[in-house]
Each structure stands twice: as C-alpha cells, then as structure tokens.
Amino acid sequence: MASIANVIHDLTLEQKAGLVSGEDFWYTKAVKDAALPRMMLTDGPSGLRKQSEDADALGLGQSVPAVSFPVSALTACTFDRQALFELGRNLGVAAHANNVGVLLGPGVNIKRNPLAGRNFEYFSEDPYLAGELGAQYVKGVQSENVGVSVKHFAANNRENQRFTNSANMDQRTLREIYLTAFERIVKQAQPASVMCAYNKINGITSSENKYLLTDILRDEWNFSGVVLSDWGAVSDHVAALKAGLDLEMPGKGDLSTNEIVTAVRSGALDEATLDRAVNRILTMIMTYLPENSAADYYDKDQQHQFARKLASESMVLLKNDHAILPLKPKEKVLLVGELAKKPRFQGGGSSHVAPYKVTTLTMAARQIDNAVTYLPGYHLVDDQVDAKLEKAVLEAAKDADKIVVVVGLPERMESEGFDKTRNTLPMNQNHLLDTLIAQGLDVIVVLQNGAPIAMPWVNRVSAILETYLAGEAVGEATFDVLTGKVNPSGKLAETFPIRLQDTPNYLTFDRNADDENYREGIFVGYRYYDTKHVAALFPFGYGLSYTTFIYQNLAVKVGVDTVTVSFTIKNSGEIAGQEIAQIYVSNQTSRIEKPAKELKQFIKVSLEPGQQKAVSVELDRRAFSWFNERTNHFQVDNGHYEIIVAASSVEPRLQKTIQLMWAPQQAAPLTEDTYLSTLLARDDGADLLKQSGLNIIVDQLTKTGNNQALFANMPLRALIMMGAKQEQLKQLFKLARA
C-alpha cells in the first residue's frame, strides 16, 4: 500500500469525511476506490464479544462463542502484572483468530462508590494499581498484533444519566486520581486507541474536551494513537474533531459524512484537522488490520484452563475462623444456593460474552473427593423467602460436616446502564444465612458479586470467600480454592465499607441528575477510610492465605531520582503460598491536604514452606509527587517521607522514614503576605530582621511564650500596626531579594 500521506492526498473530501465515522456498528469505513479495507472493533474487557453476522443492528444480540475470563474486579485482586499480561495475550489470540483489529478494553475508571453499576468492569479504587495492571493487559493484547481501546476517558464513575451528567472536580483530583491510570497506560504501553467517555467533565463533554483530548493526552503524554468515541458519545462532530477526537462510533451514515463536508467547505473546520484525524485512523488500520485467518481457530480449552487458574489465584479469602477451610477429603459437604447451579460469572451489558464452556459449582463438585449434596435454598428470580426450600436445607444440614452457601447479586440487580440503589443481598439470601446461623451451624459463604456488598452476618459465619464474577471456569476455580488445591492469594483492590453511609461520597453520589460533584476530592477509597480512621468491613489490600508470612530486614536507599526499597518475606507456614507486599508512601512534608498514605508499588512473591526471599522494588519521583494546580505540574517537596511495607492498607509490617532533597533549594520570595513564622524559620531570617532594623519589634512581640504563637502567625504587613515603619519593610524585601 502507498504511504499514508499519498493515500490521503488522493482521497476526495467526501472520502476523508466518511473515514472519521464508523461504517456501521462495529466497522471502520472502507474506501474501495483507494483499496482501503474496513476493520472490526469489538467489545472484550473480559472475553471476546464479536457479534454474529446476523446480529441485530444495536449489537446486543448473540456473539460468537468465546472463553469468558474473570472480570477486572476480580483479576485486579491478583496484584500480578504477569497474570494480566497473559490475560491480554489470550484475548489478543481470540481477537486475531476472529479477524478483530481492535479490542474495546480495558476499562480503567476508578471505583468511587459501591453502587456504581459498572464497577465489575473496572480494576480498582486506586489509580496506581489500575494503571499498572491495565498497562500489562494492553501489552498482552497488542503482543498479538491486536489493538486496544482504553476506556472510558475520563471520570466515567456512574451509569445513571451517563450520556449527559457532568463529573465536577478540581484539577488536583482529576490529575492524581481519575487520569493517573490512563497516563501510566499511555506512557508504558502505547495503546492503539483511547475511547472517550459519555459524560462531561466540569461542564465540557468528553468528546469535545480539548484540554482532555489534546492538551493532556497528546501534548503532555505524547499519545499518538486514535481517540475514538464511546458508542453514541458525540453530540457535535465538528467540535469533537477540533478538540482532538478522530473517530466517531458508530457514526450516523451519510449524515456524519455530510456534516463534515459542509463544515470544511464553509470554513467551520480546517481540512488539515480532518486530514490529521484520517492519518491517525489509517495508521491504526494499517498497523492492526488482521490477515484473514481460519475463522475462530484457537485453543479454547487451553484458554478455559487459563481462565480457571486466573480466577483461582485472584479469589480473596476474607474470613477463615478456626481454619475451617480448606475442605478436608471425604468430608460430607452441603452445597446450598441456586447460584451454585446457575452462577453469575460475568457482567451485564457490553461485556457480556457467549461463553465457551461454563463449569458450575454443582458440576465441579462431582470432581472432588467429597460427598456433596446440593440444595437450592432460595430463588434467583425474586427476593421472596421460600420456607419449603429453607426447611429442606436445615434437614440436610444435620448430616453435613461442612455447609457451603453460595450467595450474590443477580444480574437484574447489577449491570452496565444503571446504578444500584442498595448494596445488600436479596432478602431471601440473607434470610437463609440467618436461618442456618440461628441453628448454631458453621457456615462457609461464597460470594458472587460485581462490587462490595453489605454483610450483616459477617461476624456470625465461619468463612467468606470473595469470588466476584469469576468467568466461565467459576465452578472449578471456586472448588480449587475451597479444597486447598489452590492456596488463596488474592487481595482486595477496593475497600468494603461497613455501611454505605461510611463511603466518602455518600451525600453526593447519584444525587443530582445533571451534576456529579466530587466533593470528596482526592479522598477516594482507602485514602479516605485510613486518613479519617473510619473502620472498613474489609480494607483495601486485604486477603487471607492458608499459610502465614513474616516480613523482615527493611532497607531503604535514596538515589538521585529513585528510592530502592528492599526487604525479605518468609513463608512461616506449612504449605506453599503467595504473598502480595504493598509499598505505601506517607508524605510527612508538604503543606497540603493529603491522604495518610498512598500505594506506590507492589510485588507478589511465591514461597515454599519455610522459604525466605529477598525482594526489592523501586519508587520513582512520581511516587512522592502531588499535583500543584498553580503550576500545573506534579512536584516533589524536600523533606521527610515514610515508607510503609504492608500486608494491606491497615496492616503495616515494616516502616522507615527517609529524607528527600530532590527539589531545588531556594527560599520563597518574601512579600507583605509572608507570615512572620516563615521568615523566622529561614536560615537567614534573623540576619534579615537585624539588617532591616525590625529585629527589636519582632523580639518584643515574640519574646514570651504567650505571644510567640500569636504574633508568629501573622503576615509581615501587620508589623506596621505594631510600630514598624514602611521603609523598614521595603528594606527587608530588598535585602531578601539580594
């Protein structure tokens, strides 16, 4: 094919105008005269969702069979970069085999509230974790020569009125929390495309937001790929192209083409702007257009086994009193809950996959070395208690050694497109648990849910295993953990609150149809709970194992622009296991509002019984930075920072305070608004006061303890009313400048 520049030169205005919109729901537009083929884009955060040829126009019909992998809410709990790379690679293989050029995912928006309807599709409440895992996912997909579209850029944190609501926040919150994951992915993985969100940000629609799409994404982060719209996110196509959007999806047919042609001919749109978008689109197509391959030919059985392994290594053991788990061989197990037979294993909406091979818990139970009896216990279709079903469970429980109850949220309660109104289980499920507990029975709870739920029974059950939405291998993976075939190693990538009222945005989330006001600012998730000392049901980074670990020998080395943190982890138990060490930084220096600590690194370590490993991680300058709205840059302040190596956000294991001197040392200029305390703290402060003749007045004001704090906390201009002369102040400022 000729060079892109030559291709664009030979295209007519109408042909170029056609290329910046989709040909139909899933394809870019072909230009037959120029031998430009079309390319397919399709959903795929947790499994390929390629629509069949006869699917409905809205793209909501049946898709081709593909392996359904665990959702991002679960895979994030691995804290395992390599696992996310392998997930991406498997998705890339499936997409390439199906002639898909761009996979729409991953979703990396921040989990701001447990009620947000799309939480299952996103990684975490923490932007560093989401960015690190998202970057590996992107690298994995693109290693198979399939592009990705990282979404939804940006601040897509609620579903209700998602097409029109405005996410309103200050710049520091936007940059530190809601853009950081995207930034890390763009800089580390160079994704083929970024998908803009539906919502507005501070009143400006994302597809028309030049500050977002051009000033930050391209000019600051050097993104060179395509910016495409979420499906139907463009309201003004011309304004969007000017702002930095390249591809409108799915497009409006001839109407989209005509509006661009008219805008160029009228002078409302510079043709060079159109050419720029066309160039980016053609570059993406020529880079990722798949060669025609044998339709759907790849090893789905291998992918199913990978899905099983990924799910089992992601699940989080939240409670395990008296080591009731793992199940022991030959124990009689009563398996209860309709979700055991009809599992909820994937999210609803655009991430819904036609699974290749679902293994339910009832199916998997036949493969383990236990006598398992199954009873439904409740109905999924409604919330009503069925006394007959419960009675049957109580009768069967008399002969059981262990009772495993599978509960969770049906898809009717949790999906893309709407936010939840509560985070409680259906009434019949809670009632079943209460009934069993009231009989004095030890209950093991297995959860299937897309986001944190309330657990009024948490202190009365013996064990809790969080499986989120575990993909099509849900049954096998769950029993792998329950039986000890896999030692659980997942840790929560989000905080589970005790009550919704404890969440940092309880008063504002989803309260206003037009505006979603982020009044909590940077205090999202554990940043809020840990700083305000609000107890959580289960904290960020928390998860149990069937073994135990000891942290020792912390060493911290400060370099020119990095800090190296080294320590050892020992498996002090009797079985092999994996531990996730989390490294937090606590800023003890900057005079700004700040969280108690923030996650800045993590590492997952595999250890045999009794084995000890030395590990080392690096923290870069960004780990110690905060975004200064006045300078529009991230900055590091000289001073003290605490390094915390922890098992969760509330379980510090090793700590050490360091001093950084990375910023240029220069005194801030003295002005009339400079406080006397600031001047007195300067090395040259006393000398400046003496040379300007102000030392006598200042000594009189601050010589006694009662007055010292009062007068030190006033600006220099206030010295006039205390007897200083204007000439003395002018001399002070002159001396300071010199």
Buried (B, 14 or more C-beta within 10 A) or exposed (E): EEEBEEBBEEBEBEBBBBBBBBBBBBBBBBBEEBEBBBBBBBBBBBBBBBBEEEBEEEBEEEBBBBBBBBBBBBBBBBBBBEBBBBBBBBBBBBBBBBBBBBBBBBBBBBBBBBBBBBBBBBBBBBBBBBBBBBBBBBBBBBEBBBBBBBBBBBBBBBBBBBEEBBBBBBBBBBBBBBBBBBBBBBEBBBBBBBBBBBBBBBEBBBBBBBBBBBBBBBEBBEBEBBBBBBBEBBBEBBBBBBBBBBBBBBBBEEEBBBBBBEBBEEEEBEBEBBBBBBBBBBBBBBEBBBEEEEEBEBBBEEBBBBBBBBBBBBBBBBBBEEEBBBBBEEBBBBBBBBBBBBBBBBBBBBBBBBBBBBBBBBBBBEEBEBBBBBBBBBBBEEBEBBEEBBEBBBEBBEEBBBBBBBBBBBBEBBBBEBBBEEBBBBEBBBBBBEBBBEEEBBBBBBBBBBBBBBBEBBEEBBBBBBBBBBBBBBBBBBBBBBBBEBBBBBBBBBBBBBEBEBBBBBEBBBEEEEBBBBEBBBBBBBBBBBBEEBEBBBBBBBBBBBBEBEBEEBEBEBEEEEBEBBBBBBBBBEEBBBBBBBBBBBBEBBEEEBBBBBBBBBBBBEBEEEBBBEBEBEBEBBBBBBBBEEEEEBBBBEBEBBBBBBBBBBEBBBBBEBEBEBEEEEEEEBEEEBBBBBBBEBEEBBEBBBBBBBBEBBEEBBEEEEEBEEBBEBEBBBBEEEEBBEEBBEBBBEBBEE
